[in-house]
Amino acid sequence: MGLSQPHNGCDSGAAPEATMAAPTTSQLALRTKEPPMGHPLLLGISGGFAGMAAKTAVAPLDRVRILSQTGASKKNFLGTFSDVLRQDGVPGLWRGNAVNCLRVFPAKGVLYMSQDVFKNILRKSALVSPENRRNRTMPTYLSSVAGALAGISAATMTYPLDLVRTRMAGTIVRSTDLNSTNSGKVQRHRIVDTFRRIVHREGFFALYRGLTPTVLGSIPYEGVRFGVYDVMQKRIPVAFKELENGEIYWSLVSGALAGGTASASLFPNDTIRRILQVQGELEHMGSSKQPYRGMLETYRETYRAHGIRRFYRGLGPNLLRVVPNAAIQFGVYEYAKSIIQGLDHKTAAAADGAY
């Protein structure tokens, strides 16, 4: 009996330790698959920086694409590119990029953070089987739903900045004209000036012109983008698994394919959105074209005047922009998430060790 009591005491002490250790190990293993939901702010900041890096890298291609979409340039890619260089200089290739970064940081921060949050919520719902919940996986269509909801959130919150950026990037103005004293047609293309000019001439709600096709477009666009990305992530080749940081490299490939697929399939909607956004500026600059009154009228009249090909004007430079843009976005974000997960892993391990 003298030996049995210490033995029982040892058993009673070891059992709680084993009970506590098992779920902790499991939780740490799961954290390598999903971002820790305890750090939404860090995930948002990571998404914001990923978006800014990607947008700045492809800003020249974006400028040419917008000029083609809005009709400000009727030339091909190289012709439009040359016009921008000749009339605006090299800095003109990045016109509108500052306001774009101001828009992209919160937009992509909200987008990537909320997509992870919505995925986490949907994974816990009755739509996911108990087995999938245990494995922290979910059907691809739910990843698309999470992406669509995230797209709506991001587009609605940052739309005025998107419109201002389009107004700044969607016209070609000679640099010498920007210093002109003639205030009739030529305006200084600055962020604050553009905001004030839109509100003064067209009213406050003009900042939301084109919001409907933007929100309607973000639902399938982000749904397709995140859905394709989810499919690709589930099919990572063995060769990438064996590489150091192979999962990050595969996220670049997955992001490129996801972005290209979503952009090509929904490009007509984006063209209509750009036309609506820029028409107020073109009207003030002397355009005789009657402004469109809404999304459906824009679709109808654009098709009547130019045919189906008009909806795809600028698709080539857009794909040149979107593919590396999406690759950089997903790659940088996944890399940042891996750092966050590593910090969370170390914090949890340190807490277990202290316990």
N, C-alpha and C positions, 0 to 999 in steps of 0.2 A: 504494500500500500504506500510505503514511503516513496517508492519510485514511480508509482502510477500517477500520483498527483502532478509532479512536474511534467510527466509525459503528457497527461491530459491538458495541462496548462500550455505546453508547447504546441499541441494540436490545435487548441482553441485560439492560440495566437497566430498560427500559420494560416488557418482557414480564412480569416478576414483578409490577410495579405494576398492570398491567392485569388480571393473573390474580387478584391479591388484591382489587382494587376491585370486580370483577363480583359475586362471591358476597356481598360486604358490602352492596352496593346491593340485591340480591335479598332478603337477610335483613331489611334495614330495611323494605322494602316489605311483607314478610310480617308484620312485627310490627304493622302497622296493622290487621291482620285478627284476630289471635289474641293473647291476653295472654301476656307473656313468662313462660315457665315457671321462670325463674330467681328469681322473686319470690313464691313461694307464701305466705310470711308476710304480705306486703303485700296480696295478694289476699284472704287470710283476714280480715285486719283490715278491709278494704273491705267485704267481705260482712257482717261483724259489725255495723259501723256502719249499713249499709244496712238490715239487719233491725231494729235498734233504732229507727231513725228511723221506719220504716214501722209497727212495732207501737205505738209511743207515739202516733202520729197517729190510729190507729183503735182505741185501747184501749177507749173507751166502747162502741163497737159490739161489740167482742169480749166485753165483760162481759155485755151483754144476750144475745148469742148463746149463751154458755155457760150462763146461767141458764135459757134456753129448752130447750137440749139436755138438760141434766141433770134437768129436771123440777122444779127449785126454784121456777120460776114457770110458771103455766099461762096467763098472760095473753099478749096480743099484744105486738108490739114496743113500741108507745107505752106500754102499761100496765106492762110490765116496766121500761121506762126511767123512768117516773114513780115506781114503787116504789123503785128504787135511789136516786133523788134525794131522796125523802121520808124514807127510813129510813137511808140511809148518807151523804146529802149529796153535793155535787159531787165530793169526793175519792173517794167510793165508785165512781165511774165508772172510776177508774184503780186500783181495788183489784186487787192481783196483778200490776200492771204492772212493779213493781220486780223481782220474781223472774222475770217474763217476759223482761225485758231481760237479766237474768243468764243466762237460758236461751238467748235468741235470739242474743246476741252470739257464743258459741261455736258454736251450732247453725247459724246462717246463715253464719258464717265457714267452718266445715267444709264446709257444703253447697256454697257457690259455689266455694270453692277446690278441693275434691275433684272437683266436676263438671268444672272446667277441666282438672284433672290426668287424670281418667279419659278425657276426650275426647282429650287428647293421646296417651294410651297406646293407645286404640282406633284412633286415626288412623294409628298406626304399625303396626297389626296387619295380618294377611293379609285381614281382612274389608273393607279399604279398597283400592280399585284404585290402581295406581301414579299414574294421572292425578289422582285426587282427593288423593293424598298430596302430589303436587307443588303442587297448588292450595290445600293445607291446608283441604280441605273433606271432608265425610263424609256418608253417608246419614242421613236424619232419624231412622231407627230406632236408630242407634247413639247419637245425642244423647239419645234416650229411655233407652237402656241406661245411659249415663253418669249421667243424672239419677237413675235408680232406685238405682244403686249409691251415689251421693252421699247420697240420702235415707236409705238404710239406715245409712250411717255416722253421719250427723248425729243421727238419731232415737235410735239406740242409746246414743250417747255422752252425750246430754243429757236422757234420759227422766225421771229423778227430779225434775229442776227443772220439767219440764212437768207432772208429776203434782201437785207442791206448788202450782204456780200455779193449776191447775184447782181444787184444794181451796179455795184462797183466794178465787177468783173465782166459784165455783159455788154459793155460799150467800149469802143476804141476812141480815145481822145488824145490828140497830139499834145505832147508835153509842153510845147510852146503856147498852146491854147489855154493851158491850165493857169497861166499867168495873165491871161487877157483881162482887160477891164470891162469887156462886154459881158454883162451879167444876164443877157437874154437867153442864150442857149447853152453856153459852156459853164459848167459848175465844177468846183473843186471836189475831187473825189476823195474825201476824207470820211472816216467812219461817222463822227459826230455830225458833220455837215450833211451827210446822206440821210441820217436819221431825221434831222430837223427838216430837211427839204421834203422828205416824204410826208411827214406829219403836217407841215405847213401847206403843201400844195394839194394833197390827196386825203388828208384826214388821218386820225389815229388808226382806224381800222384797216387802212391801206397796208399797214405793217403785217397784216394777216392775209393779204391777197395771195391766193394760191395755197392756203392752208389745207383746204379740203382734199385736193389731189395729193398733197404731201402726206397727210395722215392716211388716206386710203392707199397710197402707194407704199407707205412704210409697213403696213400690215403684211402684204404678201412679200415685200422685198426682204424685210428682216426675218420673216418666217422661212422663206426659201434659203436665205443666207445661213441662218443658224441651223436649219434642218440639214442642208447639205454638209455643213461643217461637222455636225454631230455624226452623220453617216460616215464621213471620212475618218473621224477620230476613232470610230469603232473598228476600222479596218486598217490600222497602222501596220505596214509591212514589217516582217521580221528584221530586215536589213536596218530599218530605222530604230527598232527596239535595241539592237546591239550597239548602236552608236552612242557615244556620250552626248547628252542633250538631244538625242534622236527624236524625242517626243516634241521638242520645241521646233526642230527642223520640219517635222511632219505637219506641225500646226501652220507653218508657212505655206506648205503645199496645199493643205486643206483650205486655208483661208483664201488663197488665190483662186482655187476652183469654185469655192462658195461665192465669192464676190463676183466673179465673171458670170456665173450661171444666173445669179439674181439680177445683175445689171442688164444683161442681154435680154432676159425674158420680160423685164418691166421698163425698158427704156422709153417706149412711147409715153407712158405716164409722166416720166421725168421731163420729157420734152414739153409737154403741155404745162407742167408746173413752172418751168423756166419762162415760157412765153407769157404766162399770166404775171409772173413776178416782175418782168422787165418792161411790160407794155406802158406803164405810167411814165417811166423815164424816157422812153422813145417818143411818146406823145408830146412831151414837153420840148424835146429836141427838134420838133418839126415834122414828125411822122404824120402822114395824112390818113393812116389806117385807123378805122373805127375800132376802139377798144372792145375786147371781148367781155361779155358779162358773166361768164362762169365757165366751169370746166367742160360741160357738155357742149356749149356753143363753141368753145375753143377747139374741141375735138372735131366737131362737124365742119366748121368753116376752114380749119386747117386742112382737113382731108379734101374738101371741095376745091380749095385753091391749089393745093400742091400734091395731092395724092398720098398714098401710103408711105412712099419713100421719105416724105418730110418728117415723119415721126422718128425716123432712124438717122436723121442727119446728125453727125457728131458721134455715132456709135463707135467708129474705129478708134478715135483718140480717147473716147470714154473707156473702152476696154483696156487700152494701153495704160490708162490711169487707174482703173478700178482693180485690176489684177495685182499689181504691186502694192497698191494702197491696202487692199484687204489682207494680203500676205503680211505686210508690216504690222497692221493693226492686231491681227490674231497672234502673230509671233511675239510681239512686244508684250501684249497683254498676258499671254500664257507664261512668258518668262518672268514677268512681274509677279504673277500668281504663284509661280513656283518658289520665288523668294519669300513671299508672304507665308506660304504653307510651311516652308522650312523654318521660319521664325516661330510660327505657331507650334510646330512639332517640337522645337527646342524648348519653348516655354512650357509646354505640357510635360515634356520629359523632366525638366528641371523641377517642376512642381511635384511630380511623382517621386523624384529622388529625395526631395526635401521631406516628403511625407514618410 
